[in-house]
Amino acid sequence: MANGNSRDDIADFLSAWELSQYIDTFQANDIDMKTLPCLNYEIIKELIPIAGHRARFISNLEQWKSIVIQGLPNVGESCSDIFIEQSSSSEYIESSHNESLLTSHSDIASIPSTSVQSIETIKLFYEDLQNVADNTKSTQPQNTHLASQPTTGLLEWLKGTNEGRSLLASYQESGLLDSIGRKRLCNLIISNELSVDVNVRVSSVRLQELAYEITTIFNKERTPTYFIPYLSYGPGLKRAAKGKLLDCLNNRRREFRKSGIIKSLRRSSTPTGRASPALLLPEALQRIAENQTDNPASVEESLNWLRNCSDPWSLVEENWALTAGTRLKAQISNDGQSISAYMSEYPALKKPTGYFLFLKDFDVAYPGYSNKLYQSLPLYKRKILELTGKKLKKTKENTVIQILKEYIQLGAEDNEEVSNIAVLLSLPFLIGVSISRTKKSKIQWRASKQEMRDGFITHVRSNTEVQATITHRRDKLVGLGHTLQPFIIIVGPTLKEISNYLVVVDNIFYQLNSIAASVDCCFKIIITLNAQYSVECETVWCFIQKGFYNLQTPFDKNFTAVNTFLSDVGI
C-alpha cells in the first residue's frame, strides 16, 4: 500500500489540477508518487474515463515532468529513458498508436540507479507547479556548509556539531522529536542556513528538501510538520506555505530586522480581483450529479416535494436520495446556502431523525468513509492518553492540570464510553491553537484551551442549561465577527454520568446515543453542508478529518500544529 505522505501528495496534485473527483479512484488503485511516473495512456484512460478530464491530467503531468527534470540533481541523458519530450496533449490523445506517456515497467527496470533514486526526490520539487517563488531564478548565494550537501548532508552536519549530536542522541533512536526537540532542530538548521549571509534567500525547494531530510533521520516525523509548500487549487482557492522551518526562518528574519541587521524593504502591492473558487466535487458525487441531470424535471419535482413535506418518512428518504447529487452540488458551489437557509428549505431536517439525511448525503459524497471514526478511535486512544500524561507533566497552569488529571483518570476506566469522552476532550489540550481573525474586523482572538474544548464539546450539568449555553456562545461569536457552527453538547452531572448527547445545528438539536456517534454526526453535517469548523477548535476538527477519517477535500486548510500532532500520535 502507498504510504500516507505519498498518497497526500497525489491528492494535492489532483486537487491542484481540478481533478479532485478522481482522488478516491487513484487511492483505490494504489497510485502514489512512486507509481505516477509509470502510468501509460491505457492506464490513464482507465483511471480517467472522461476525455476532457484526461486531457487536462496529461497536460499537467507533462508540465510537471518537464519541471521535475530541470530540478532533479545528477540526472543526465538517462532522463530520456524515463520521461518523453513535452508534447501537445491533444496530439497525444489523437495518436493512432496511443503511445505511452512514460516508458513501460520493463523500460524502467533498465534505468541507471541514479535516475531511479531521483524519482524519490520528485516530491521535493512538486511545489514548482504552483509557482512557488520562482526558485530557478534565484541568484542568491547558498550556504556552503549544508546547502550544497546531498540528501545525507543534514545527518553528517548534525554529527559535526555539539547541538546536533545532542539531538541525535536524544531522539534518533525513537525517531520522534517532542516540541522542544523540534524547536531546537529548526533553530539549529535555520541558524546554519543564514550563517554565511543573513540576506540569503532560502528557497521553497530548499525548505522542502530539509524537511524531507529530517524525516530520513527521525523516521517518525512528517515532512508537512516542517514545511508545506504554497499550492494553488485554482482561482480564489490557495494554500499558503507553512511549517516549523518556515516559522523559524520568519522569526529569525524578524529579529534581524528589529536589530537593524536586515533592512526592511517596502513591497509594492497591486490590487487583485477575487475570482470564485473552482467547483471541485468528490468523484462519487460527480457521477451522481451527472446522472441526475439526465432527468431534471423529476429531480425538481422531488425537490419541491421536500420543500413542502416531511411525512411520510419513507417518501422523505426516497426523494432525498433522488436529489442528493443536485442538492450537494449546489451547496458546494459559490451560491451555497447558509446553514439556517438550508435547514429552513427542507423541513424534514428539523425533525428528530433529520440527521439521518445528513449521514446519507455523506455516504453519497464519500462512500467508504462512513465507519472511519469507529475504526480509528480505538486504535489511537492509548497513544492520545499517553500524550495527555506527557502534557500534564509539562503544564504549569493549575486549572489545566486538574482538567488533565481528570481526563487521564477517566481514560483508564473500563467503561468504553467514559474513556472515549476523556480521549476526545483531551484533544484540544494537545493540539496547538490557531489565531482567529476576520476580514470584516481587525479583532484577533486566540482561544484558550478551555474555549477550544467547549467549541468542540461543551459539557453542561443539566438540560436547563442547554439553551442558555447556545445563546451565550452565539452572542460571543457574533461579537468577535464569527458565526455559530455545528458543535456538540453533552449533559450530565459528571463526565461519568452523561445522560444526553446533542449535536447543535443552527437552532436544531439532534439527540445521539454516544460521544463517538455525536462526533461522527457533527463532522458529517459540517462536511455535507460545506460549513466551517468552529473557529475555536478548527485544528481539532482538522485532526479528526485527517487522522481519524483520512479524508481530503478541496477546501482543506493545513495547520502545522495538526501535522505535528499527527506525527506524535503516529498517524
KAJO-V70398 format. One record per residue. D_CENTER is the distance of its C-alpha to the mean C-alpha in whole Angstrom. Layout:
BEGIN
D_CENTER + D_CENTER
END
This chain:
BEGIN
20 + 18 + 16 + 12 + 11 + 14 + 12 + 9 + 11 + 13 + 10 + 10 + 13 + 14 + 12 + 14 + 17 + 16 + 17 + 14 + 16 + 17 + 14 + 15 + 19 + 18 + 16 + 19 + 21 + 19 + 19 + 17 + 18 + 21 + 22 + 21 + 24 + 27 + 26 + 29 + 30 + 31 + 28 + 26 + 28 + 27 + 24 + 24 + 27 + 27 + 29 + 27 + 24 + 25 + 27 + 24 + 22 + 25 + 26 + 22 + 23 + 26 + 25 + 22 + 25 + 27 + 25 + 24 + 28 + 29 + 26 + 27 + 30 + 33 + 33 + 36 + 38 + 36 + 33 + 35 + 35 + 31 + 30 + 33 + 34 + 32 + 33 + 33 + 31 + 33 + 36 + 34 + 34 + 37 + 38 + 41 + 40 + 36 + 36 + 33 + 30 + 30 + 33 + 33 + 32 + 36 + 36 + 33 + 35 + 37 + 35 + 36 + 34 + 33 + 31 + 29 + 28 + 27 + 24 + 22 + 22 + 21 + 17 + 19 + 20 + 17 + 16 + 20 + 19 + 17 + 20 + 19 + 22 + 25 + 25 + 28 + 30 + 30 + 33 + 33 + 34 + 32 + 32 + 35 + 34 + 31 + 29 + 32 + 31 + 30 + 27 + 29 + 30 + 28 + 29 + 33 + 32 + 31 + 34 + 36 + 35 + 36 + 33 + 31 + 33 + 33 + 29 + 29 + 32 + 30 + 27 + 27 + 29 + 26 + 23 + 21 + 21 + 21 + 21 + 24 + 24 + 21 + 22 + 26 + 24 + 22 + 26 + 28 + 26 + 26 + 29 + 30 + 29 + 31 + 34 + 36 + 35 + 33 + 32 + 31 + 28 + 25 + 23 + 19 + 21 + 22 + 19 + 17 + 21 + 21 + 18 + 18 + 22 + 21 + 19 + 22 + 24 + 22 + 21 + 19 + 17 + 13 + 13 + 10 + 12 + 15 + 13 + 11 + 13 + 13 + 12 + 14 + 13 + 17 + 19 + 18 + 14 + 13 + 10 + 12 + 13 + 12 + 13 + 16 + 18 + 18 + 19 + 22 + 23 + 23 + 24 + 27 + 28 + 28 + 31 + 32 + 33 + 34 + 37 + 38 + 37 + 34 + 36 + 33 + 33 + 33 + 30 + 32 + 29 + 30 + 29 + 26 + 26 + 23 + 23 + 21 + 18 + 18 + 18 + 16 + 16 + 15 + 18 + 20 + 20 + 21 + 24 + 25 + 25 + 27 + 30 + 30 + 31 + 34 + 36 + 35 + 38 + 37 + 34 + 35 + 38 + 35 + 33 + 36 + 37 + 34 + 34 + 38 + 38 + 36 + 39 + 40 + 36 + 37 + 37 + 34 + 32 + 34 + 33 + 29 + 29 + 31 + 29 + 25 + 24 + 26 + 25 + 21 + 21 + 23 + 21 + 18 + 20 + 21 + 24 + 22 + 24 + 23 + 23 + 27 + 28 + 26 + 27 + 31 + 31 + 31 + 33 + 32 + 29 + 31 + 33 + 32 + 31 + 28 + 25 + 26 + 26 + 22 + 21 + 23 + 21 + 18 + 20 + 21 + 18 + 16 + 19 + 18 + 16 + 18 + 19 + 16 + 16 + 20 + 20 + 17 + 18 + 22 + 20 + 19 + 21 + 23 + 21 + 20 + 23 + 24 + 22 + 23 + 26 + 26 + 24 + 28 + 30 + 28 + 28 + 31 + 31 + 33 + 31 + 28 + 30 + 32 + 29 + 27 + 31 + 31 + 27 + 28 + 32 + 30 + 28 + 31 + 32 + 33 + 32 + 29 + 28 + 29 + 27 + 24 + 24 + 25 + 21 + 19 + 21 + 21 + 17 + 17 + 20 + 18 + 15 + 15 + 16 + 15 + 18 + 18 + 20 + 21 + 23 + 26 + 26 + 26 + 26 + 23 + 22 + 21 + 21 + 23 + 22 + 24 + 23 + 19 + 20 + 23 + 20 + 18 + 21 + 25 + 28 + 31 + 35 + 36 + 35 + 38 + 35 + 32 + 33 + 34 + 30 + 29 + 31 + 31 + 27 + 27 + 30 + 28 + 25 + 27 + 29 + 26 + 25 + 22 + 22 + 22 + 19 + 20 + 20 + 22 + 26 + 28 + 31 + 34 + 36 + 34 + 31 + 33 + 35 + 32 + 34 + 31 + 28 + 27 + 24 + 24 + 24 + 26 + 29 + 29 + 29 + 27 + 29 + 27 + 29 + 26 + 24 + 21 + 22 + 22 + 18 + 18 + 20 + 18 + 14 + 16 + 18 + 15 + 13 + 17 + 18 + 15 + 16 + 14 + 13 + 16 + 16 + 17 + 15 + 11 + 10 + 12 + 10 + 7 + 8 + 10 + 8 + 6 + 9 + 12 + 11 + 9 + 8 + 6 + 8 + 9 + 9 + 5 + 6 + 5 + 8 + 10 + 11 + 9 + 9 + 12 + 13 + 11 + 14 + 16 + 16 + 16 + 13
END
